[in-house]
Amino acid sequence: MTTGGTVGNMKGVLLILAIVVVIGLIVAVTQRGAETRRRTQLDDARADAQRWYERLGGQLMNLSSGEPAARQALADASERYNAAGGQLQIANSVRQFELARESALEGLTYVRAARLAMGLDPGPDLPPLGAAHNTGQLTREREVTVQGHSYKAGPRPGTDTPYYYPGGRVQGRPVPAGWYSTPVWRTALGAGAGLIGGMLIFDALFSPEFGDFAGTDFADGDFAAGDPSGGDFGGGDLGGGDFGGGDFGGGDF
């Protein structure tokens, strides 16, 4: 009985050890697989960001212009190239490489704008910018006067609209892609209006309640590929909501 019990106990111990070893192997294989997938994702994100960064650098090396709008767009593209390079140097996660990729793509968007201003073929389409999602694009000229200063915006470059913007959000407000007389999306404006003045300019340029725009302007095609009907532009954030007497009228601003 004693010998048989001992043998049985040993078998039980060996079985437990075998189970522990199998579980350990499964955990190790799972962890190794997860690490491999993580490393693959990281390498893919790095390669993708690097590809767009190098493409931007190549474009900048081959382009120059004395035309004001094209020169300004190329200067903005150069700034995004430097930003993407800095991001790539310190990136160690997929998200950080994605941010570097976005900077490079934004730079290439400025390059396309510069090529158009120079009368050149803009080249192949680019992947959409995440920051420009659902912000739309100007399809006709607009001009307003805010605090004694005239501001213009439109779909094409000109002597009065040399600043290109690829579309995005400023303080949560959607600003469509297009050409502007002043870089109103920057917190420090050349006209000295500052952030509050800049937001007032957005209000005047894009709200149907201001300037010479009827309430149906947004539905009639001032913007393309945005959310003009009751969303970001038509009566939502810009039309009487955040801009029209809400955040501006004694609220956030």
N, C-alpha and C positions, 0 to 999 in steps of 0.2 A: 504494500500500500504506500509506504513511504517513497520507494523508488518510483512507482507509477505517478504519485502526486508530484514529485520533483520534476519528472519529465514533462508532465502536463503543464506545470507552472512555467518551465523553460519555453515550451512551445508558445504559451500565451505571451510571454515576454518577447519572444522573437517575432511573433505576429504583430504585436504593438510597435516594435521597432521597425518592422517592415512597412507598416502603415505610416509611421512618422517619416521614414525615408521617402516614401512615395509622395506624401504631401509636400515635403520639403522640395523634392524635385519639381513638382507641379508649380509651386510658388516661384521657384527659381526660373523656370522656363517662362512663366507668365510675366515675371518682372523683366526678364531679358527681352521678351517680345515687346513689352510696353516701352522699354528703353530704346529698342531698335526703331519702333514706330515714332517715338518722340524725336530721335536723332534724324530720322528720315524727313519728318515734317520740318524740322529746323533747317536741315540742309536744303530742302526744296524752297523754303521761304527765303533763305539767304541767296540762293541762286537766282530766284525770281527778282528779288530786289536789286541784286547786282546787275542783272541783265538790263533792267530799265534804267538804272543809274549810268551804265556804260553807254547805252543808247543816247541818253540825254547829253552826256559829255561829247559824244561824237557829233551830235547836231550842233552843239554850241561852238565846236571847233571850226565848223564849216560855214557858219552864218555870221554876217555882220551887216549893218545897215545904218545909214545916216537919217533915214526916215524916222521922225519922232516916235510914232506909235510902235513901229517895229523895234526900234532901239530900246524903248521902255519895256516891251514884252520880253526881249532878250535879256535885259538886266534882271527882270523878275525871274526868268528861267534860270539864270546864273545863280541867283540867291537860293532857289530851290535845289539846285545841284549841290551847292555847298552844304545846305541843310541835310540833304540825303546822305552825302559823304560822311558828315559828322555822326549821323544816326547809325550808319553802317559800322562805323568804327567801334561803337559801344554796344551794339545790339547783341543780346545773348538769349533772346526768346523769339518765338514765332511772331508775337504781337509787335515787338520792336522792329523786326524785319518788315512786317507789314506796313508800319508807319514810314519806314525808309522808302519802301516801294511807292507809297502814296505821295511822298514828297517828290520822288523822281517823276511819277506820272503827272503831277501838277506842273512840274517844270516842262515836261513835254507838251502839255496843254498850252503853256505860254509860247513854246516854240511854234506850235501850229498857228497860234494867233499872229506871231511875228511873220511867219511865211505868208499868211493871208494878207497882212498889211504890206508886204513886199511884192504882192502880186504873183506869188509862187504857189504851186500845188502844195496843200498842207500835208500831204502824205496820208498813209493809212490811218483809219480810225484807231483810237486808243480805248483801253478799258475805262469804264466810267469811274469817276472819282467818287469815293465814299462820301466826302464832305459836300459834294454837289448834288447828292441824291434828292430828288423831288424839289429842287429850287428853281427849275425852269430856265428859260433863256429869252432875252429880249428879242423882239421881232420888229420893233419900229422905234423911231427916235422919240425921246421925251426931253422936255426942258422945263425946269421949275426955278423959282426964285425963293431962297430961304435966307432970312436975316440979311437981306440986301445983296446976297451973292447969287449969281446964276449958276445952275448946275445942269449938265446934260448927260444923257445916256442913250445908247442905241446899239443895234446889232453889228455895226461896222466901225472900223477905226476911222479917225479923221483928225484934223488939226485941233479941233475942240474936244475930242474924246480920245486921248492917247493912252489911257490906262485900261488894260484888259483885266477882267476878273472872271475866273472859270466857274463861278457859282459857289455858294456856300451859305453859312449862317453866321450872322454877327449878333452877339448877345441873344441868340436864339431866334433871330429873325432871318427868314430866307431871303437871300439876295441873288437874283438871277445872273447867269453868265451874260457878259456883254462888255461894251466899251464905255468908259466913264470919263467925264472931264476932270474928276478929282478922285483919288483913291479913298473913297469914303468908308471903305471897310476897315481901314486902319484906325487905331485909337487916336493917333495924333494926326490931324489933318493939316495940309499945307496952308489952308485958309485960316487956321487958328480956331476953328469952331469946336474942336475937341470931340469927345465921344458923344455927348448929348447933342451937339450940333449935327454930327454925323447921322445919328439916329433920326433926327428931324428931317434930314435930307432924304433918307430912305423912305420915311413916311410920305414926304411930298412926291417923290419919284414914283412910288408904287401903290399908293392908296388912292382909290377912286374918289375919295372924299376931298382930295386936294387938287390944285392945278386945274387943267382944262379937261379932266378925264370924267367921262360919264360912268355911271355905275355898271354899265355893261362892257366897259373896256376890256376887262380881264377875260371875259367869255368870248370876246371878238378877236382875240389873237395877239394881244400884246406880249404874251408869254407862250413859249412852246415847251412841251415835255415836262411841265411842272404840275401843280395841282391847282389850276386857276378857278375851278368852279366850287366855291364854298370851302376850299381847303386852306392851304397856306396863304394864298393871295386873295381870293374872293370872299371877303367878309369874315375871314378867319383871323390869323395872326396879324395881317396887315390892314384889313378893311374893317376898322371900327372895333377891333379886339384889343390886342396888345398895343397897337399904335394909336388907334382912334379913341383917345380919352381914357384908356385903361392904364397900362404901365407908364405912359408918358404923362397922363394927366394927374400928376401928384402921386403916382405910385412908385415903381422902381426907379424912375428917372425924375 
